[in-house]
Amino acid sequence: MGSNPTARATFKTYSVSKIKTYFNETYHEMVHNVTWPTWKELQNNTIIVVIASIMIALMIFVMDFLFGISPAKDPFWKGLLGYFYTIKF
């Protein structure tokens, strides 16, 4: 481009034109070509995701509780690995 003001103006117009075209095509795609789920499908899928998230969180909690080592030297529960580490040979 260099110092040619006409070339810079043409480039700027071309860039703005491409951005406008991009947004127009995106809007058209989202409105006319995307198959959106129904409200009932959305609710069912949300419930499945929430239940799966809770189950995974509980599994991680149980594994952490069973195998974890308490950094505060908790006398109540050290985890199985905590007991193995305290065994003196």
MODELLER restraints for C-alpha pairs under 7 A, 6 or more apart:
rsr = mdl.restraints
at = mdl.atoms
rsr.add(forms.Gaussian(group=physical.xy_distance, feature=features.Distance(at['CA:1:A'], at['CA:7:A']), mean=5.85, stdev=0.5))
rsr.add(forms.Gaussian(group=physical.xy_distance, feature=features.Distance(at['CA:1:A'], at['CA:8:A']), mean=6.41, stdev=0.5))
rsr.add(forms.Gaussian(group=physical.xy_distance, feature=features.Distance(at['CA:65:A'], at['CA:79:A']), mean=6.10, stdev=0.5))
rsr.add(forms.Gaussian(group=physical.xy_distance, feature=features.Distance(at['CA:66:A'], at['CA:79:A']), mean=4.85, stdev=0.5))
rsr.add(forms.Gaussian(group=physical.xy_distance, feature=features.Distance(at['CA:66:A'], at['CA:80:A']), mean=5.89, stdev=0.5))
rsr.add(forms.Gaussian(group=physical.xy_distance, feature=features.Distance(at['CA:67:A'], at['CA:79:A']), mean=4.81, stdev=0.5))
rsr.add(forms.Gaussian(group=physical.xy_distance, feature=features.Distance(at['CA:67:A'], at['CA:80:A']), mean=5.10, stdev=0.5))
rsr.add(forms.Gaussian(group=physical.xy_distance, feature=features.Distance(at['CA:67:A'], at['CA:81:A']), mean=5.45, stdev=0.5))
rsr.add(forms.Gaussian(group=physical.xy_distance, feature=features.Distance(at['CA:68:A'], at['CA:78:A']), mean=6.89, stdev=0.5))
rsr.add(forms.Gaussian(group=physical.xy_distance, feature=features.Distance(at['CA:68:A'], at['CA:79:A']), mean=5.04, stdev=0.5))
rsr.add(forms.Gaussian(group=physical.xy_distance, feature=features.Distance(at['CA:68:A'], at['CA:81:A']), mean=6.56, stdev=0.5))
rsr.add(forms.Gaussian(group=physical.xy_distance, feature=features.Distance(at['CA:69:A'], at['CA:78:A']), mean=5.15, stdev=0.5))
rsr.add(forms.Gaussian(group=physical.xy_distance, feature=features.Distance(at['CA:69:A'], at['CA:79:A']), mean=5.51, stdev=0.5))
rsr.add(forms.Gaussian(group=physical.xy_distance, feature=features.Distance(at['CA:69:A'], at['CA:81:A']), mean=6.51, stdev=0.5))
rsr.add(forms.Gaussian(group=physical.xy_distance, feature=features.Distance(at['CA:69:A'], at['CA:82:A']), mean=5.07, stdev=0.5))
rsr.add(forms.Gaussian(group=physical.xy_distance, feature=features.Distance(at['CA:70:A'], at['CA:78:A']), mean=5.45, stdev=0.5))
